[in-house]
């Protein structure tokens, strides 16, 4: 049961990790990141990095995989947001 729960949790975690792609789509559609909190994204990134490191220390792929994906997608989200903030209006 623990193995099945780990696979389900990791799978759902990956889905949650790619959810910011919806925010990226919205920013690109509106050509604006004005409504996106960079501080919020930064706090999330720090948390994802901590959880991934914790998962590595445990040797637990169910923790490492979704948090690593979330970290990478979050970095892309922040880069897109910065791009639209730097763009001339």
Secondary structure, 3 states (H helix, E strand, C coil): CHHHHHHHHHHHHHHHHHCHHHHHHHHHHHCCCCCCCHHHHHHHHHHHHHHHHHHHHHCCHHHHHHHHHHHHHHHHHHHHHHHHHHCCC
